[in-house]
């Protein structure tokens, strides 16, 4: 089931079951890192990259955090490193960053940082992936992936000191 479906159910037993199944399958195949869970808030439900593809658990940061924690725990228990994505938030994007410039300046909200704050604040032991989103309120020159200011939010404001991945650098 999609993250959106699991978020709508909001039953951690169901999320845990599917996350454990996925993590065990990956570990059994020798895969030890998964670029999941998506912790974007489902703000733009018709977004072609997050909302419409049902990649987000919810627009509620508490539900996203709880659901993501179930996925994280299942992965770590199977020896698979989870990767939170797409920092600092792709759920408010109206455009698909795979297909071109995605400017979230007018749609992004600081609430999109909450899942990161909560999960990292609880001792998260995985990695984070940045998003190719441009947000003039964070950096008026660079998208988050290339922005020292955006990375500083993750490192200094949120207190994350682990591995940071870029999203695919050949996206359009």
C-alpha positions in Angstrom: 0.0 0.0 0.0 1.0 3.6 -0.6 2.3 5.9 2.2 -0.9 7.9 1.8 -3.1 4.9 2.3 -1.1 3.9 5.4 -1.4 7.5 6.7 -5.1 7.5 6.1 -5.4 4.2 8.1 -3.1 5.7 10.7 -2.7 2.2 12.2 0.9 1.8 13.2 0.5 -2.0 13.3 -0.3 -2.0 9.6 2.6 0.4 8.8 5.0 -1.7 10.8 3.8 -4.9 9.1 4.4 -3.6 5.6 7.7 -1.8 6.5 9.0 -5.0 8.1 8.1 -7.0 5.0 9.8 -4.5 2.8 12.9 -4.2 5.0 13.3 -8.0 5.3 12.9 -8.4 1.6 15.6 -5.8 0.9 18.0 -7.2 3.5 17.4 -10.7 2.1 18.5 -9.4 -1.3 21.6 -7.8 0.2 20.3 -4.2 0.0 21.4 -2.3 3.1 20.1 1.3 2.3 16.7 2.5 1.3 15.8 6.0 0.2 12.7 6.0 2.4 10.7 7.0 4.2 9.3 10.1 2.5 8.6 12.6 5.3 7.2 15.3 3.1 3.9 16.8 4.2 1.1 16.2 1.7 0.3 19.9 1.2 -0.1 20.0 -2.6 -2.3 16.9 -3.0 -2.2 17.3 -6.8 1.6 17.5 -6.9 2.8 15.2 -9.6 5.8 14.0 -7.6 4.5 13.6 -4.0 0.7 14.1 -3.6 -0.7 12.5 -6.7 1.8 9.5 -6.4 0.6 9.0 -2.8 4.2 9.2 -1.5 3.4 11.2 1.6 1.7 9.8 4.7 -0.3 12.9 5.5 -0.4 16.7 5.7 -0.2 16.3 9.5 3.4 16.4 10.8 2.5 14.2 13.8 1.0 11.5 11.6 4.0 11.7 9.2 6.4 11.5 12.2 4.7 8.4 13.7 4.3 6.6 10.4 7.9 7.3 9.5 9.2 6.2 12.9 7.5 2.8 12.2 9.3 2.5 8.9 12.6 3.6 10.4 12.5 1.0 13.2 11.6 -1.8 10.8 14.4 -0.9 8.5 17.0 -0.6 11.3 15.8 -3.9 12.8 16.6 -5.6 9.5 19.9 -3.9 9.0 18.7 -1.5 6.3 19.7 2.2 6.7 16.7 4.5 6.2 17.0 7.9 4.4 14.5 10.6 5.3 13.6 12.7 2.3 13.1 15.4 0.7 14.7 18.0 3.0 13.6 20.8 3.6 10.2 19.7 2.2 8.9 18.8 -1.3 5.2 18.3 -0.3 4.3 21.9 -1.0 5.7 21.8 -4.5 3.4 22.3 -7.4 5.9 21.1 -10.0 8.0 18.0 -10.3 11.7 18.6 -9.7 12.5 15.6 -12.0 11.1 17.7 -14.9 12.4 21.2 -14.1 12.8 24.1 -11.6 10.6 23.7 -8.6 10.1 26.9 -6.7 8.3 26.5 -3.3 8.9 30.0 -2.2 5.2 30.8 -2.1 3.9 27.4 -0.9 6.5 26.1 1.5 5.8 26.4 5.3 8.2 25.9 8.2 5.8 23.2 9.4 7.5 21.0 6.7 10.6 20.8 8.9 8.6 19.3 11.8 9.0 15.6 10.9 12.8 16.2 10.6 12.9 18.0 14.0 10.9 15.3 15.7 12.6 12.3 14.2 16.1 13.7 14.5 15.4 15.0 18.0 14.4 11.4 19.0 17.9 10.1 18.1 17.5 9.2 14.4 20.2 6.8 13.2 20.0 7.1 9.4 20.6 9.5 6.6 18.8 12.4 5.0 18.3 13.3 1.3 18.0 16.9 0.2 15.4 18.1 -2.4 16.0 20.1 -5.6 13.5 22.7 -4.5 14.2 26.5 -4.7 12.9 28.5 -1.8 13.9 32.2 -1.8 13.0 32.5 1.9 15.8 30.0 2.7 18.3 30.9 0.0 17.8 33.5 -2.8 20.4 32.0 -5.0 20.5 28.2 -4.7 18.1 25.3 -4.5 18.2 23.3 -1.2 20.6 20.6 -2.5 23.3 23.2 -3.3 22.5 25.6 -0.5 24.8 26.1 2.5 21.9 27.9 4.1 19.5 25.0 3.7 22.1 22.5 5.0 22.8 24.8 7.9 19.1 24.5 8.9 19.5 20.7 9.0 22.9 20.8 10.7 22.7 23.8 13.1 19.1 24.4 13.7 17.8 20.8 13.8 21.1 19.3 15.0 21.6 16.6 12.5 25.2 15.4 12.1 24.8 12.3 10.0 25.1 11.5 6.3 23.3 13.8 3.8 22.6 12.7 0.3 21.7 14.8 -2.7 18.8 13.8 -4.8 19.8 12.8 -8.4 22.0 15.6 -9.7 20.9 14.9 -13.3 17.3 15.7 -12.8 16.1 18.4 -15.1 
